Each structure stands twice: as structure tokens, then as C-alpha cells.
Amino acid sequence: MPFLEALKLALAAILSHKLRSFLTLLGVIFGVATVIVVVSLVEGFNRYVDEKIADIGTNAFAVRKFSIDDFSSVEALNAARRRNKDIRLDDAEALRARGGAIADVGATADTLGEIKFGATTLSRTHISATTANMADIQRIEAASGRYFIKGEDDTRRNVTFIGADVAEKFFPRGDAIGQTIRIDGHVFQVIGVGKTLGSVFGQSRDKYVAVPLSTFLALYGSRRSLSVSVTSTSEATYQDAVDEARTVMRIRHRLGPNEKDNFGIITPSAINELRDKIFGTIQVAAIGVTSISLVVGGIVIMNIMLVSVTERTKEIGLRKSIGARRGDILKQFLAESTMLSLFGGAIGITIAYVLAKLVAVLTPVPTALPWLAVTFALLVSASVGLVSGVYPAWRAARLDPIEALRAET
């Protein structure tokens, strides 16, 4: 029997019992849809981290008071608070003076504050304080105007670079450049507006004002820990720069050879490792649990195919009596079970795609549906149907044609 003929017979058999076929596929549909939704959520989060969190600059890493490992538990974080020293501007200067594989060093600090322009007030706005070179390290782009320069940082000028949301709230119809706003009661002149950055998990990245770090420390006090950003001279010297920064910080903190770092060096790879550690386990566990429904779906398909063999005993006998071989009958029933399961997989993927889109639209949770996952889901569903149909197809192929023709319909 040609393969195409087997597919036609399988499709006809499935369509002749539409409701039963659909009910048979519920396990496969639910299993595939759930697995695809889980994969979509995890993949969407992974891409979000890569694009908006782990991307901390070209050949850049951060030196901070806490390391990623310090956030592994409440006890670890409390111990780090007691042990770790604040990161100061002197540390940034020492790193810059190191040279070698270290190309540039910048520093940042931040807080939340109240921003006012006329009668409009924005509370709990992110106030970002940076050295001027952070515009290059973090690839900060201006939609209009410019970022502040080193001279303005050195002389503690009250100038500010504002986010797109702040500009929209304060200056919806006019040019923000040259205007003055109040940041926690202090007057600042707007010299630039940043390009739109979007949001992270529903939190706007454009509701901020950036000011020179020296100005910030003069107004808010210097007794705070900074985040220091370091860049390497090239991609090839990146690890050398990390090692040099660690050496400088250990010397400055007077740590012995066997003492643990009392600071953190944050790299994109470290962020990704933490992400993979957390969500990799969740993904494997979720897929493992939801895959049970695929096993249940396979069992249901096998049972229904056995019922189908019993119902079509006389048809099988008639086909055998006019020349159909065992292989033809086997091929026919295997094609039917595989196609049945493939339909379930396709329906499950469609449902998962719609659900993922709804989640992305209605919530701040990102989603992404990779084609590899779709292809794998179809292969798995086809495999479930194929394996589930082996025993019923073997039973059908072994029927004696004479006995089959005598069977009651």
C-alpha cells in the first residue's frame, strides 16, 4: 500500500468519528500546550535577561559591594552585609590607575526621589548618578540634547539628562532642553533626553533622571556604596581585566590569600549562570511533570485504537481477502494513530501560542516561542501516536481474514 493511500484512509477514519477523535486527543493537547507554554515563558525570560539585564555594556563588568552568590539566601546576604566593605570613588580611581587590560572605569549611584516641574510632580522617580564616561560604557543614547561631560561632573554642575517618560510628563508639547526642573527641591537644568528604553517586567526604564556623580554625592552625602563599571581593552583581554580588578580590590581590602572576596564582580556570564541555575531546574521540572499527560494521552490513543480494531474487524477481513498484506494493515493503523496524535500536537501548539500572546499582552511577563520547541513538540506528539499505535496495529495485522469476515458488525 502506498504511504499516501495509508494517510488518506487514516484521515477518513479520524473524520468519521470527529467527537471521539477529539476526546481521545485531550491528553495530548493538554500535554503539548502546557509544555509549550512553559518553554515559551522560560525562553521569553531568558531573552529578556540577555537583552535588558545581562547586557551591561561592551566588554564590561561591574564591581559592587555584593556578589551574585550573596543573594543565594537571607543568611548569605546578612553575612555579606556585615563582611563586605562599601565601594568608594577611591576604588574606582585605583582600578583606573591599574591600566593593563582595564580600558576605562566609571561609577554610579542611585536613589529614589521627587521630581517637579511647575505643578507636575513625579514621586519615587529613579535618580541615577554617574560619572560622565558611563554614557560610553553603558551605551546611553540621547534622543535630543546630550549627556553631561567630564567638566560638568568635575565642577559639580546641576545639570540633568532625563528619561523619555519624564520628558513626556513634563514637556508633552515643547522642547525639554534648557528647561529647569527640581530634583528633591534642588534646581537642575535639562541638557538631554534619553532614547526610549521600554520596560522590564512592567517597570518603566524611562522614568529616571541622571545627574553627575559628584553633584549627587555633594547633595545626598558620600557615605554610600557605589557600583563601579569596568571595561577591558578588547574582548580577548576581558578575563584579564576581571582578574586585574579582583587583584586590585583584594589588595585595597587587605585580604589574605585564603580569605573570601568581600566584594562582588558581576559579569554577564555570572548573571546568565544564575538564571540558568534557577530557571533551568524549573523548566526541567515543569516539562517533566506536564509530560505525564502525554503518557496518559498515549495510553488513551492505544485504547481507542484497540476499540477501533475491534469495531473494524470485518473491514480488516475484507481488505485481507482481496489481497491486503499484513504490512498494509499495519501501515494503515500506524498512520491513523500517528496522524491522530499529530493533530493533537498541532492543536496544543496553537492553544499555547494564543495563551503565550495573551500573557505577553495582558501582563508584563515576556514570552517567546522558538521554532525548535514547536518542531520538537510535533516530533514528540507523532512519536507518542506511533508508539501507542504499534500494539493495536499488530493486533489488526494478525487477524485471520476468515475469522474476521465471520465477526459480527
Secondary structure, 3 states (H helix, E strand, C coil): CCHHHHHHHHHHHHHCCHHHHHHHCHHHHHHHHHHHHHHHHHHHHHHHHHHHHCCCCCCEEEEECCCHHHHCCHHHHHHHHHHCCCCCHHHHHHHHHHCCCEEEEEEEEEEEEEEEECCEEEEEEEEEEECCCHHHHCCCCEEEECCCCHHHHHCCCCEEEECHHHHHHHCCCCCCCCCEEEECCEEEEEEEEECCCCEECCEECCCEEEEEHHHHHHHHCCCCCCEEEEEECCCCCHHHHHHHHHHHHHHHCCCCCCCCCCCEEECHHHHHHHHHHHHHHHHHHHHHHHCHHHHHHHHHHHHHHHHHHHHCHHHHHHHHHCCCCHHHHHHHHHHHHHHHHHHHHHHHHHHHHHHHHHHHHHCCCCCCCCHHHHHHHHHHHHHHHHHHHHHHHHHHHCCCHHHHHHCCC
